């Protein structure tokens, strides 16, 4: 991918330090479950709902009587989380359905999961799709040297955090962009991170080969930088998705934001040495606080379509991302990056998949 010709703005070391410090000592959450509306008749799709922040998000939505469609890689783990959430909240009138098999390291499986979600949303009387939270992700914490490569040959965090969610969103767009909710609750949350501050300048992207296709793991940058790149993409996705769907999004009231949940004690630290985990817990927050951040983006009443592209930080505030990343949202750089990813997922898009299936059927007929 060609490096953009736009001149990036200068970046401030002070802003970098302030935002990193803020991640460890954020303001107390001002939008918590006591403020959440009743979600009867609403539907939310949450990826990675079987553990960590995603499980907290699914539970808090279910507690408000929401229909939650949880998207996971391993169906059994998803069903286990479902049972635990339902048992802990007997007063809820909501529901939870699990779509398993969504392995973001294989785009074909992501496409199949998208089809499966669509079937659930097409059930007569299903009601509108109101909320999508792209929560699932792979982090450098679990793979600091990033040894994994996707089925399609890309660096694992790039596909899991970037192209996978962008592909899945294509399958959900027809439902999210319907003007079918009288309350105009339509929200799309792309989960990002302050790790975007630790990415190459300008624009936070390894331009020559963002997905490091064909590059052995030992020759890739450190996992921290690769993770940060993927989280920069998520900030861009929030803005460009809205730009590409502005007319329909404005009509149905849809808001698309990115969200840095916070520095949290979640299952992502399970691979750490136990004394390190104990020390880290002095500086991090319980996972439910990350859910407060994500659900600010999903439910806060003050957000309107014109707020799309905003970067939400712990635990429910709007800050600016790094200066060059902020500039990229409006100068065409983010759009260029989105289009690059569109090229990578093209053959797995809904229309392309249907055509490929028809060709396969014709050959076997």
Steps between C-alpha positions, in 0.01 A plus 500: 500500500637841399586750775257796481632833379318698769728676748434373854466741791761512774441271795531610861699301755299671772170383354641150466605495866172652617289243317711205613482620860126555466458136402629395841321773695180580310205691635228297671229373266206740476281271286441171681231228509273722710483733200436236234158497332269204486596307187188289455449440130860601418767273354877519544777305330811463717811318380721322751224476760620184670771662712654825620342834414270344243338278759442800727350691207268213412387465860432871549296510179310185593427646842320787322276245319693514172513221246872425479656312210842391619758420234783270605761270356417201721130436531531294818672783684237740377220276624673468837520880532134522397395260777702692759355837398141373499542328837641818656214718371171315552300825494591578138248468219770507235652214305843379390581309183847375413654487155808281518773429249597864437876454479640835391818328386299355209296746297285223355384415851431867570280510191313189614444658841363809328250285313401323823439832677289613206278195534434585864418859407267383222277300735144639476434747780870527584492880521777745413874458536598790726855446621817339364814486715812366331652395830688182408868544440852366527755692702876509535452397865411146398745489209785751561710364215194447280578145385167447328404541137143488372363244256515771234868561577480826697646592836250378759413826676450678169240250386333443837471867591467667161392308192290246690271758666482707181384192310246403765359852496408463133265215592337710773469831314162420337350451846671779693423758231127431491290791622297261714542620860263775619751608763783522245735296720755387245861469615820349363805469725847409371721410797836675479777574752751757621753264341446703183743750654777240459482472124722627218471859385336625298147364516574194717528253211775279354422615149708264288331187631253567785401137539860373468386244249787270411720635782620240755395578859861548609539782247188692601496794743436434868146402590445830682543691176291258296221516755519877500472507122184290513350731761580801281303333222202468736499876556500548123224243450262688729528814289513353150212259559284802582633699205415216262148459643429858603160537332352182644674544837359850541154379406492219755702689763804273495817605683835330430778551756828345607564417864807449716347301791785557746792319660324200641550173683346251257563149375745646248762497778464125553831428325697730732725379780288509818718751694476736202122464501489581872714811452302612194173489692621796705475714185201359316124484544252215513363395163149633565639853481594430139138406441399842633720659233358290217142546615547875515553478125206262463243669722590855607206721397710806415668343196361585157603393146716811469712364784604204286875453492538608862759320713359394837738447792453357851247497642267685267660824380602631160866591440708549187722222367862574406527816289585336169235233552241770567604686183472179296130477582421797278787540252441184297764279662250296702288450187804369314565249777136388503509443126819297532324268746198480272726356235626234739151381595328545165467134413329426833234773478132393496449525123834337419432214741160431349650496150781266609247264661289497184805419288587218738146364480511516118820296494357227722159491332 
